[in-house]
């Protein structure tokens, strides 16, 4: 009986540990650097300082930060899809 409890406890611990790793994985890739790289990979002639500023603004997260990031990129003639996808990658956890 004790062995069954230990096996169950070990299985639950392992599931929680793996679940935590999986839950954190998307957040680990969402950074201002990911935003910056995405935008410049897709629009190499964009102004690097404006892209950096936009991605740092977007790093705050939330709808307002997303809109501000998006507007900065669109004002630099970054295509809408690239601007939106880049700004979605900017928030930090």
C-alpha positions in Angstrom: 0.0 0.0 0.0 2.8 2.4 0.8 4.5 1.6 -2.5 1.4 2.5 -4.4 1.2 5.9 -2.6 4.8 6.6 -3.3 4.4 5.8 -7.0 1.3 7.9 -7.2 3.0 10.8 -5.4 6.0 10.5 -7.7 3.7 10.5 -10.8 1.8 13.6 -9.6 5.1 15.4 -8.9 6.4 14.6 -12.3 3.2 15.7 -14.0 3.2 19.0 -12.1 6.9 19.6 -12.9 6.3 18.9 -16.6 3.2 21.0 -16.6 5.1 23.9 -15.2 7.8 23.6 -17.8 5.2 23.4 -20.6 3.2 26.4 -19.2 6.4 28.5 -19.0 7.6 27.6 -22.5 5.5 30.1 -24.5 6.3 32.9 -22.0 10.0 32.3 -22.4 9.9 33.1 -26.1 7.8 36.2 -25.7 10.3 39.1 -25.2 11.0 42.5 -26.7 14.0 40.8 -28.4 11.7 38.3 -30.1 9.5 41.2 -31.3 12.6 43.2 -32.5 14.0 40.1 -34.4 10.6 39.2 -35.9 10.0 42.7 -37.3 13.5 43.2 -38.7 13.5 39.7 -40.2 10.3 40.5 -42.1 11.0 44.2 -42.8 14.8 44.7 -42.8 14.6 48.3 -43.9 12.5 49.3 -40.8 14.1 51.9 -38.5 15.9 49.9 -35.9 15.5 52.5 -33.1 11.7 52.8 -33.8 11.4 49.0 -33.8 13.3 48.8 -30.5 11.2 51.5 -28.9 8.0 49.9 -30.1 8.9 46.5 -28.8 10.0 48.0 -25.4 6.6 49.8 -25.2 4.8 46.5 -26.0 6.8 44.7 -23.3 4.5 46.2 -20.7 1.7 43.8 -21.9 -2.0 44.5 -22.2 -4.1 46.0 -24.9 -2.9 49.6 -24.5 0.8 48.6 -24.8 -0.1 46.4 -27.8 -1.8 49.3 -29.5 1.0 51.7 -28.8 3.6 49.2 -30.1 1.5 48.6 -33.2 1.0 52.3 -33.9 4.7 53.1 -33.6 5.5 50.3 -36.1 2.7 51.3 -38.5 3.9 54.9 -38.4 7.2 53.6 -39.8 5.3 51.8 -42.6 5.7 48.3 -41.2 3.0 46.2 -42.7 0.0 45.6 -40.5 0.5 41.8 -40.1 4.2 42.1 -39.3 3.5 44.9 -36.8 0.7 42.9 -35.1 2.6 39.7 -34.9 5.7 41.5 -33.6 3.8 43.3 -30.9 2.2 40.1 -29.8 5.7 38.7 -29.1 6.8 41.7 -27.0 5.2 41.2 -23.6 7.5 39.9 -20.8 6.3 37.7 -18.0 
